[in-house]
Amino acid sequence: MRGALAGLAGAVKDMPRSPAGSGYNDEPAANSKLQPQQLPTLLHSPRKASPSKPKKQPAFQGVAEVSWERFLPDYNSKLGTGAYGGVYSVQGNPDQVVKLFDRGDWNDVMKESVFAQDMKARDPSHYVDCLGVGNSPDDDGNKLFAVFERAAGITLHSAAHRFHSGDGVSHVRQALDILEQLTSIMISMTKPDREGQLHFHLDLKPENIMIAKASAKEQAEEFQVTLIDYGVVRTSKVGDADVHDSALQVFRWLGWIFLWMLASETFTVDESPDKNPWEQLPEGFKPFFKRSDFRPPAYRSEKLSPQILQDALEEGFYTQVMSAAFRKQWKSPDKAKKKIGLILGDLFHGVALASDCSADFMPDFQKFRDDFVELRQLAKND
């Protein structure tokens, strides 16, 4: 990979190089012990503030109030650490999780809870419901908790080909199935509900996406995809200024997930939780980008075009970046290589425009879903 793609820089000699990142790793075994929380995120976690006593609320905004005793956390079964506190299994009920809010912030609790209920009602296959919220006895009752359904399966982080999980992705067809479903979910985010509101999940890192093998008798998809952890979400009305920004943030995640699904072995993962995933791009991508001042930082679109990216990345990505096993799983490798090159050009030119917050660029998620469907048709069935 390093030798083959280094020559690609000549295609754009006048382009400034980005600062050296941590590169990539040709030996996935060295990263086999990485923990999900070590994966980089596009969005920085909100800063924790000093705990404050929650104000008594006159109503729970349609979310049920539940008692602590009914949903005691199993402290021996910690599932994750959210932006505001830990996430645990519920004692005696493995199908539920309880999330503790260290900050005792009522707005944070209600934001996640209402988002969960709204999206579960709208798209029950891809979201988990909130079963209720309440006060915990910890810290004299100054902390809040919320109870959610537990999504089946494993995280998209753990499911990547590099980890060879029996419940994960073993065939390129499965990787594309997941990408199809995720783009369908993203398309849904850009469509208003009955009240004219748009709902965006803005932290689509692999740890916040669950996949579970689906029964062939129940549905055509090989996996069931579910989004979890609604700590970084946004609800906007049609026409609001932040709708465009939300769509751009979601689109950047699509670029990162595309690489994670098809080329997970090429990444090293920095232990810093604030490490930007775009600094984890395979080496051949680096000559084509320079850092943007936008937060979260990504790359600028200056002097880039889909054709430049396609011409420079198509061959190297297919032969040395994509997971080695996937290269043998196509009916027509030449057609697959060409299609992947087209997707790379369009997708990462769009990522650069989104990073630049281009007012003229609105992601066409439907186009990329169609691309993934077409590419999946080129994959072998076995």
N, C-alpha and C positions, 0 to 999 in steps of 0.2 A: 504493500500500500504506500509506504513512505517514498520509495523510489519512483513508482509508477505515477503517482499523482503530483509529485513535486514539479514535474515538467509542465503541468497544467498552468503554472503561474505565468508562463510565457505568453499565454493568450491575452493576458491583460497586464503587460509590464508596467503600464503607467498607473495601475491601481495601488493605492497605499495599502500596506499590509497591516493587519490587526496585530495587537500585541500578542506575543507568544502565549498560548494557552497551555493546558496540561496535556495536549495532544490526544493520542488514542493508545490503546493497548491491544497488541496482536495476540495476547495470551489471555483468554477469558478466565482461565483457571486462577489467575492472580487476583481476580476480583470476585471470586465465587462466594466470599464471606461478607460482601457488602450488605449492609442493612438498608431497608427501605427508606429510613429517614435520612440516609446519606445522599439520596438522589437530589440533584439541584432543582430549584424551582424558579419559574419565571417571575413570580411575585414574591416580594419580601414579606415575611410574616409581620403582622401588626405588632408594634411594640407593646410590651406588657406594662400596664400602669399599676400604680399601687392599688391594692384591693380597697374597694369602697362598698359600703353597705347599700344593697339594692333598695330602691324606693318601693314602697308598697304600691301595687298597681290595682286600680279599680276593676280591671278585667284582664283576661288573658288573651284577648284578641282572637278568640276562636280556638285557641290551643288549650287542651284539657289541663287542668291542674292535678298533679298526681302526688301521692305521698312517697316519701323517701323509703319507707319500710317495704313497699311493694317492689322496688327496683334497686335493691342493694347491689353496689358494684362488687365484682369479684376482683379484689386487688392482686390476686395471683394470676390474673388473666388480663394483663394490660395489652390493648390492641394498638394503641398509638398515642401520640401527644399532639393535640390540636393547638391552635394559636392561643387558646385561653386556658387549657387544662387537659387532663388525661382522659382517655377513652377506655372503658372496661366492659367486659362481658357482664351481663346481669346474672346474679347468683341464681342457679336453678333454671335459667332460661337462656340457652345458648343462641336463640334466635333474636335476641335483643341486646342492645348496647346502651350504656349510660355514659354521657359526656359531662364532665365536671368543668364548671367555669370558675377558674381561680379569681378572675377579676370581679365576679359578682355583677357583671354588667348586663342589665336588663335588655338593653337594645341588642346586644350580641345574641343573647338567648332567643329573643323573639325573631330576629332576622333569620337565623338558621331554622328555627322551628316552623315559621310561616312558609319559608321557601320550600321546606321538605313537604309540607302538607299540600301546598299549591301544585308542586311538580308531580307528586305522587298521584294526585287526582287527575292531572292532565296527561301524564305519561307513566303509568304504573309499572311498566316493564323496565324502566331505566333509572328509577329513583327509589329511595327508601323513605318511609313515612316517619313523622314524629308522633309518638304516642302520648306525649305530655311533658310538662315542665313543672318544676317545683323548687323548694328550698331544701338544702341539705343541712343536717345538724352541725356540720363542721364549722369551726370559727363562729360559734354562737348563732348559727343559722344565717350567716352573712354571705353564703355561697349558694349558687344556683346550679341546677342540673337539668338535663334534657334526656329523654329516652327515645331511641330510634330503633327501627327495624335493623336487623343485621343482614347485610347483603351476602349472598352465597358466593363461594368460590375463593379465589386468591387475587391479589393485586396484579395489575398489569406490569408492575415492576418485577414481581416474582415470576410472572408468566413468560417473560422474555426468553427467547431461544437460548441465550447464553447460560441460563441456569438449568436447562434440561429437566424441567419439572414435568412429572407425569400428568399434571393438571393444566399445564401451560401449552405454549405454542411449539409445535414440532414440524409444522408444514407451512409454507408460504401462503397457501390457500387460507389457512386459519388466520394468519396475520392480516390478510386483506379483508377477511370477514369482519374482523374487529374494527379495522379502519372504516369499512362501509358503515357499520353501526354507529361509530363515533361521529362520522360526518352527518349521518341522519339526525343524531341528537343535536348536533350543532345547528343544523338547518332549523330544527324545532325551536331553538333558542332565538332565532331571528324572526319568528312568527308570533304575533301578539295573541294573547288569550282573549277570552270573551270580554274582559274589562279593558282591553286595549293596552295591556302591559306585556313587557318583554322580560324574560327571566334568564340571566346569564350566570353560569358557573365559571368563575375566572381563575380557578386553581386546578387545572386539569393535568396535574403531574401524575405519573404512573401509579403512585401510592393511593391516589384518590379515584381510581378506576378499578372496579372489580369485574372479573370475568369468571363465569362458571360454565362448564360443559352442559350444553342443552340436549335434551332428548330429541333424536331425529324424528320421532313420532309427533312431537309437539310443535316444532317450528323448523324452518329451513336453515336458520343460522346454526353454526357449530358451537357458538358460545353465546351466553346471555351476558350483556354488558350493563353494568349498573354504576352510576356516579354516586360517590359518597363524600362526606366532609364538606358541609356547606358554610364553612367559616369565611370564605371569600366569594361572595355572590353579590349580584346587583339586580335590582328590579327597577325598570324604567318604563315610562310611558312612551308610546310611539311619538316620535318627533323630538324627544329629549336629546340634548347635545351629547350626553354620555353614551348613547346607543352605539354610535359609530366607534367610539373608543373600545367599548366592550367587545364588539365584533372583531376588531383588530387583535385584541388580547387573545380571544379564543382561537383566532387563525394562527397566531404564533405557536400556540400549543399544538395545533395540527401538524406543523412542520416538525416539531420535536418528537411527537409520537410516531410520525411516519418513520423517522430514523430509528427510534427505539424498537419499533416492530420489525423492521427489515434488516437492521444492522447493529443489534445491541452489543455484539462482541467488540466493536470498534471503539467503544467508549471507556474512558476511565471516569471515575466519579469522585470529585473532590469532597472531602469530609465537611467542608464549610456549608452550613445550610443555606447561605446566601450566594453560593456559587452559581453563576449564570450558565444555563445549559448550552447557550450558543457558543460559549468558550470551549465546549466539549465537542464541537463539530469535528468530523474527521479532517485530517490535515489538508486534504485536497480542496476543501471549501475555503480555507483561510485567505488565499490571495484575492478572493472576490468580495471581501467585506471589510469595512472599517467601522470602528465602534461608533455608535450613536450616543448622543448625550441624553437621550430619552431614558426615563426610569420606568420600568426596568430596562437596563441597557441591552441593546441587541446590535443591529447592523444597519448601515445606510444603503440606500438604493442607488447612490451616485455611480454613473457609468455602467450600471448593470442592465441586463436584458434577459428575458427567458432564453433566447437563443445562445447567448454567451455562456450561460450556466449549463444548458443542455450539452453544447458542443464540448465543453471542458470536463464535465463530470460524468457523462453517460458511460463511457467505457470503464473508467477507473472505479466508479461506484459498483457497477455490476460484477466486475472481475475480482475486486479486492476489498471492497467495503461491505457489501451485502453478506449476510451470514452464509458461510460456505455451503451448508446443507441446502439452502434455498436455491442455489444456482443449478442444482440438479433436478429441480422440481417443476420445470416448465415443459409444456408441450412443444413450444417453439422458442428456444432461448434468444434467437435474434429478434423476434417480435417483442418478446418481453423486455429485452434490453432497450429497444427503441422506445417502448411505451414508458418505461421507468425514466428514461432520459427526458422525455416530454414532461412527465410529472415533476421531476426535479427542477427543470427550468421554470415552469409556471409556479410551483409551490414556493421555491426559495426566492424567486423574484418578488412574489407576494409577501413573503416573510420580511424581506428588506423594506418593502413599501409600508407594511404594517408597523415596522420598527421606526420608520420615519414619520409615522402618524400622517401619512399622505391623505389629504382631504379628498382626493380624487379616486382613492382606491377603496372599494367595498368588496370584501371577500365573496367569491362565488362558491359557496360550499357545495351546492348541487353539482357544479362542474367536476369538482374533485371526487365526489361520491360516484359520479358516472365513470370517472377515470379508474377508480378502484374496482368497480364492477367489471369494466372491460379488462383490466389487468388480471383480475381473478379468473376470468374465463380462459386465460392463457396458461393457467396453472394445471398441473396434472391432478387427477382425482385420487391417486393413491399416495 
